[in-house]
Amino acid sequence: MPWVLGCVVLVLVGALLREFLGLRSSRQTRGGWVQVRPDCDAIYDTVAREIEAHSVILGITLNDAFNERESDRAEMAWLVVGLANGEWDRLRELVAGLQKTLARYLPTTNTVVPVRRVSASNFKSRAVIDYVSLYEFLDQILFSSKQRFGLRLRVLSRACALLTKEFQHAYREGERSQDASLEVWNRLDCYFHDFDLLAKETLLTFRTLVACQSPEGVRRMAAEVEELLQRGVRVSVPSVTD
């Protein structure tokens, strides 16, 4: 039990020191929303529209699969889940690419980076809840905002990979057995909920980091985002000027 008490003390001391040292950035508002310059806003809006469009398509496709299952057409239901799996891959590629861009720019960011916590209570799938719960503990004992931001990025990236593996496993097993049980389909629903949430958290993380860049840094990020969105996108990033 002494190690438990020690962990609790570390968490409390870390929280108090962060408050005392003023590590909570004034740029962060309720809900983690950060005010940004117009050039940053243009990039964020473009990426947000693309990710949200893929997420809506994925949700509609899965909803169609649920409707087929409720109509006792199990084979057709799993065929539609297969279509959803393809859309999941496209969204995952976009979100993972955005996370990698953020990881590249974080080390060169000199200003204090506001950090929005990822809460395990917002998720529904057991694998993600367990993983994010570990992050919540580690977040309490890190003093540096950049370290906490880096931890957040790693959590979002690994949670997306973990969730993708869980979804694809459920899809393969369900298609093979034509499983129409409520338990399996509830898991698919939870996976989509959590994946959609991780995508939105990644967007908020992107908005936060781009707000900390210089105008030149914003232009470089815009070029990378443009390249990322070239693969089958419906919109393009506006040119960024001073």
C-alpha angles and dihedrals in degrees: 000000000000091000090054091054089047092053091050091051091050091052093050094045091048093051092048093048093050089053093045095047092048096239091151102098119230089221092068116089133189112306092020094281111153126200111236139185119265092255090055092044092056092056093044094050092051095051092041092054092050096048093043091050092054091045092052091049090050092049094048092048092051090047089055089052090052090051091053091049092050088052090057093249097129096164093052090043092058092045088057090047085056089058089049089051090057091050089047089057092052092050092045091052091053095045093044090049090052091049091052091051090053091049090054094051099042097078092055094048107107101179123083108275115220112229128210113200121235108226121212089210090070094063131079108195116087096225093056094042091054093046096047091046089063089051091053090059094047091048090060095059099046115093101184115085090211091053090049090048090050090050090051091052092051091049093050092047096047093042090054091050092047093048092048090053091050093048094048092047091051090047095050094046093044094048092048094051097029086231112192096174118135092233093061095045092047088055091053089052092051092048092054092047092053095043091051089049092050090051091052092047089052090053091052089048090052091050091051096050097043088054088061095055129099117243089262091050090050090053091051092048090048090055092051092047090049089055091047092052094047091087102090100319128157098211137038133220113259116240112265120227134175 
